[in-house]
């Protein structure tokens, strides 16, 4: 190789090293901004842990171009994600609406009894947020969310031993360990999405309530109410139904709930408030209203405007649901 060719090759290496070093600086900055470990950055970027570690240290000897393309894509996605987060307005946190006050009263009653409470209703009436609020502010309250993987009594016991940090987390003494853990705590177990539980799993929780002398609240959708009430007509499960001391049901948010949410968003225009009330009465309730308003305010911010308009609410509804907001929405 001639001196000229050698010089060109050497210059090319320097440029490649300079680009790599700049990219390394950007990666370190991103990791610091998001408080990421190398392991977390590896998981997010799709670059192997050992590869990323060696590359960051300047000791990687593999295909730099292939790995750095992945890293560049990851940094771009981080930038986009950060932009979206900054543009997305913060929706109101927990609001003590009239409905949430009812849910809180069930938790208080069941824990003080101790007794069993039943809260049922469609999504978006504030059940879960109320449970999280109560758990945060009250000692010895455990919130468990049931899903399809927790249908058997054994699965429930395993979840409870972890949630309660019981002494025995496996084997035949799990039940005794759970009961020993809760007895004397004057606590409360709240089971959200309880419609996913089998009758046997519900009965197991009833047994823990009986023997552990601890409050218990089942929360779920409308079918859960029918299941629990149906147990009262079956002699084999009547003891479950008869143990329920307080039952509260709400299919949709109250108008006062909706108005409180709209106040929290700072919406004062009468037409927008009427449209918001209509949206809140659709599937998803207050949850749907919050999501629609959040995206609508993103549209406002993207246009460098400050005031929410009807067009923003309609555009948000269409983007999120794929349907046009009906012309009668908000008409009373």
BELMO-V259182 format. One line per field, one symbol per residue. ss: DSSP state (h for helix, s for strand, l for the rest). phi: phi as a letter, one per 40 degrees, with the letter a starting at -180 (. if undefined). A space follows every 50 residues. Layout:
ss = ???
phi = ???
This chain:
ss = llhhhhhhhhhhhhhhhhhhhhhhhhhhhhhhhllllhhhhhhhhlllhh hhhhhhlllllllhhhhhhhhhhhhhhhhhhhhhhhhllllllllllhhh hhhhhhhhhhhhhllsssssslllllhhhhhhhhhhhlllsssssllhhh llhhhhhhhhhhhhlllllllllhhhhhhhhhlllllssssslhhhllhh hhhhhhhhhhhhllsssssslhhhhhhhhhhllllllhhhhhhsssssss llllhhhhhhhhhhlllllhhhhhhhhhhhllllhhhhhhhhhhhhhhhh hhlllllllhhhhhhhhhhhhlllllllllll
phi = .cccccccccccccccccccccccccccccccccfbcccccccccgcddc cccccccgbcbcccdccccccccccccccccccccccccccdccbccdcc ccccccccccccdcabbbbbiccgbgccccccccccbbcfbbbbbcaccb ccdcccccccccccfccbbagccccccccccccgcfcabbbcfccccccc ccccccccccccfbcabcbacddcdccccccccbdcbccccccccbbbba cbccdccccccccccgcbccccccccccccccdgfccccccccccccccc cccfbbccbdccccccdcccbgbccdcccgcb
